[in-house]
Amino acid sequence: MSLASFYNPGSDAVIYPAPALVEKEAEEKNKQVYPKFVFEDYMKLYAELKFQAKEPRFEAMKVMEATAPIATA
């Protein structure tokens, strides 16, 4: 018998890439490369965009980041 199990952060958790994994790219661009998201907001956006082509999804993330700060941590 198999059992599937899923683990997600709390809906109010701030999520972002581990700094050690993106610090070189951030230093080269002299800014934060990837936005921080509140997990629930990210999942809502993902659910709206997941069946679209990749480029429009990336653009939607950029627009969301540019219009208002997603989260602070």
C-alpha positions in Angstrom: 0.0 0.0 0.0 1.2 3.5 -0.8 0.3 6.7 1.0 0.7 10.1 -0.5 1.5 12.9 1.8 1.9 16.6 1.1 3.6 19.3 3.2 3.2 23.0 2.6 4.1 26.0 4.7 1.3 27.9 6.5 -0.8 30.1 4.3 0.7 33.2 5.9 4.3 32.1 5.5 6.7 34.2 3.5 8.4 32.1 0.8 11.5 32.8 -1.3 14.6 31.0 -2.6 17.4 30.2 -0.2 19.8 33.2 -0.3 22.8 31.0 -0.8 21.3 29.6 -4.0 20.7 33.0 -5.6 23.3 35.3 -4.0 25.7 35.3 -7.0 22.9 36.3 -9.4 21.7 38.9 -7.0 25.2 40.4 -6.6 25.6 40.5 -10.4 22.3 42.4 -10.8 22.8 44.3 -7.6 19.2 43.6 -6.5 16.9 40.9 -5.2 16.4 38.6 -8.2 13.3 36.7 -7.1 10.4 38.2 -5.2 9.2 37.1 -1.8 5.6 35.9 -1.6 3.0 35.1 1.0 2.4 31.4 0.3 -1.4 31.8 0.0 -1.1 34.7 -2.4 1.4 32.7 -4.5 -0.9 29.7 -4.6 -3.8 31.8 -5.8 -1.7 33.4 -8.5 -0.3 30.0 -9.5 -3.8 28.5 -9.7 -4.9 31.3 -12.0 -1.9 31.0 -14.3 -0.8 27.3 -14.3 -2.4 26.4 -17.6 -1.1 29.4 -19.5 2.1 29.4 -21.5 5.3 30.0 -19.5 6.1 33.5 -20.7 2.8 35.1 -19.7 3.1 33.5 -16.3 6.6 34.9 -15.8 5.3 38.4 -16.9 2.4 38.1 -14.4 4.8 37.4 -11.6 7.0 40.4 -12.6 3.9 42.7 -12.8 2.7 41.5 -9.4 6.2 42.2 -8.0 6.4 45.6 -9.5 3.0 46.9 -8.5 3.2 46.2 -4.8 5.6 44.5 -2.4 4.4 40.9 -1.9 5.9 40.3 1.5 8.6 41.4 3.8 10.9 39.2 5.8 
